[in-house]
Amino acid sequence: MSTFVEFLIHGVLVGVTYGLLAIPLTLVYTTTDTVDLAVGGYAVLSGALASVVGGVTGVLVGLGAGVLAAATVGTLFVILARAGAPDPVTVVLATFGFSIALASVVLWSMGSDPFVARAFTEFWQVGTIRVSPQGAINLGLAVGMLVGLLLLLYRTSLGRAMRASAVNAVGAGLAGIPVRRVQFLTFVSGGLMAAAAGVLVLYTTGMDYTSVLQLGLLAIGSALVFGMRPMRAFAGGIAIGVVEALAGGYISGGWSAAIPLLFILAMLASGRLGRLSAAEVRP
């Protein structure tokens, strides 16, 4: 039983990073009606730079690079939007291509070796259960960022502008809200969260340039399984982390890596996504 609980706790502590990656997808979706699939690229770029530079400086450089990459995508979206309503599918494909480009940049400039950092070499022993201090940090930072996001959305003028732009962009513009600026800031804030998640992944499981696709799939899966809202996306990330940990602990071979993806497919096939109303996917 203690082994099961240990796997469960490990899954939660890893899953919060997936939740952090999924939240930017929900933010961009609610304000632009499209999805930024480059979140995996922001995370890997941030984590790789944090590893190469090292220390607190590396973390800050990694976060800055993730935000800059997201700002680039946000700028391109605003340019397309000013030229006319961009096709959401086109934007999705463009962000996916940008993510692949970021993976290529990491491979070309920093190599193919895995990026791994360890802040702690010992585990906390709680009875018969071992808990990673890094996992506890992951949980604390992720919950703190989620609370900060909710305060931003519901307690600030920028949050009110984001929600108004999500409900009716045309009406928000007529009311004097700078919709394009709000959408740009949404991309940037999402990039910051994805970059932070990348640093946490670096210190938890490590990554390499190929992790762009894996993290991107986990992010979109986390955002979809329970619904495209921040709290639900966060919960979806935790659920996938738990499934991943249990599969890795009890199933051997290649199936353990496939189980999280099968879980996502099963949740989508159950029709949960199809039952979401338009009101449910808005903040």
C-alpha positions, 0 to 999 in steps of 0.5 A, spaced: 500 500 500 505 504 501 508 503 494 502 505 491 501 511 495 508 513 493 507 512 486 500 516 487 504 522 490 510 522 485 504 522 480 501 529 483 508 532 484 510 531 477 503 532 474 503 539 476 508 541 471 503 538 466 498 542 469 502 549 468 503 547 461 496 546 460 494 553 463 497 557 457 493 553 452 486 555 456 488 562 456 490 563 449 484 559 447 479 563 451 482 570 448 483 568 441 479 562 439 486 558 437 491 554 441 498 556 442 502 549 441 509 552 442 508 551 449 512 545 449 518 549 445 518 554 450 519 549 456 524 546 453 528 552 451 527 555 458 529 548 461 535 547 456 538 554 457 537 554 465 541 547 465 547 550 460 548 557 464 546 554 471 544 557 477 539 562 479 542 566 473 540 560 468 533 560 471 532 567 469 535 567 462 531 561 461 525 564 463 526 570 459 528 566 453 521 563 454 517 569 455 521 572 448 519 566 444 512 567 446 512 574 445 514 573 438 508 568 437 504 573 440 506 579 435 505 574 429 498 573 431 497 580 432 500 582 425 495 576 422 489 579 426 490 586 424 490 584 417 484 580 418 481 575 422 486 569 422 484 562 421 485 558 428 487 552 424 493 556 421 495 559 427 495 552 430 499 549 425 504 555 425 505 555 433 506 547 432 511 549 426 515 554 431 515 549 436 519 544 432 523 550 430 525 551 437 527 544 438 532 545 432 535 551 435 536 547 442 539 541 438 543 546 434 546 550 439 546 546 445 546 539 443 542 532 443 545 530 450 539 530 456 539 536 460 538 534 467 539 538 474 538 536 481 537 541 487 536 535 492 540 528 493 536 526 498 528 524 499 524 526 505 522 520 509 514 520 511 513 513 515 515 508 509 513 513 504 519 517 500 517 524 498 522 528 493 523 535 496 523 538 488 516 535 488 514 539 494 517 545 490 513 544 484 507 543 488 508 550 491 510 554 485 505 551 481 499 552 486 502 559 487 502 561 480 495 558 479 492 562 485 496 568 482 493 567 475 486 567 478 487 573 482 489 576 475 483 574 472 478 576 477 481 581 481 485 586 476 483 590 470 487 586 465 483 580 467 477 583 466 479 585 459 481 578 458 475 575 460 471 581 456 475 579 450 474 572 451 466 573 451 466 578 445 472 581 442 468 586 438 464 588 443 470 589 448 473 593 442 467 598 442 468 599 449 475 601 449 478 595 451 485 594 447 483 587 444 490 586 440 494 588 446 490 584 451 491 578 446 499 579 446 499 579 453 496 573 454 501 569 449 506 573 454 503 570 460 502 563 457 509 563 455 512 565 462 508 559 465 510 554 460 517 557 461 517 556 469 514 549 467 520 547 463 525 549 469 521 545 474 521 539 469 529 540 468 529 539 476 524 533 476 525 528 470 530 532 465 529 533 458 532 533 451 530 537 445 525 531 443 521 533 449 518 539 445 513 534 442 512 530 448 511 536 453 506 539 447 502 533 447 501 532 455 499 540 455 494 539 450 491 532 453 491 536 460 487 541 457 482 537 454 481 531 458 476 535 463 475 542 459 479 548 457 479 552 463 485 554 468 482 550 474 480 544 469 487 544 465 491 544 472 487 538 474 487 534 468 495 535 468 495 532 475 490 526 473 495 525 467 501 525 472 498 520 476 496 515 470 504 516 468 506 514 475 502 508 476 503 506 469 511 506 470 510 503 477 506 497 475 507 496 467 513 494 464 516 495 457 513 500 452 506 500 454 508 504 460 509 510 456 503 509 452 498 509 457 498 516 459 496 517 451 491 512 451 488 515 458 487 522 454 484 518 448 479 514 452 477 521 456 476 524 449 472 518 446 468 518 452 464 524 450 466 529 455 469 534 451 463 534 446 459 535 452 462 542 454 458 548 452 460 554 450 460 557 456 464 552 460 470 554 456 470 561 457 473 563 464 
